[in-house]
Structures are given as C-alpha cells and as structure tokens.
Amino acid sequence: PDGAAPAIEDLGDMQGPLKERVEAMEARILRETLIRHRWNKTRAAQELGLSRVGLRNKLERYGLERNSNIETLNGDAA
C-alpha cells in the first residue's frame, strides 16, 4: 500500500455528521500531502489532482498554513 488510504481504525474514531467527517479527512489528506512534499504546493497539487488555485482555496478553507506546529507528520518541527 502507498499510504493513501487511512487505516480502518482511524475512520472508526471519527464521529459526527458526514460532512464534518469528510472535511476532517480532506484537511488531514491536504496536511499530510503538503508535509510529504515539504510544503511544495505545486507538487502537492499535482499529486492531489488539483490546480494550485484549487489547493490554495482548500488551504484557506481549512486554515492550513506552514508553521512549526504542522511541519511533520508526527507533529515534531522539522
């Protein structure tokens, strides 16, 4: 597996309306993809099948921006 799909146990922990769950998963996927690409938005957008503008809009929607709190997948600053 390439790690693209979340583990089943991760999905089981999610609660709330479907829309909120989908948004939480989308934000997580965006964050993990950006970290994997060291916040290179062009590469992240390509992997996700988005335009750079589309990616930027999603980042604004979810309040995601590069900072020391979300630099790495495990939460440790790089």
Secondary structure, 3 states (H helix, E strand, C coil): CCCCCCCHHHHHCCCCCHHHHHHHHHHHHHHHHHHHCCCCHHHHHHHHCCCHHHHHHHHHHHCCCCCHHHCCCCCCCC
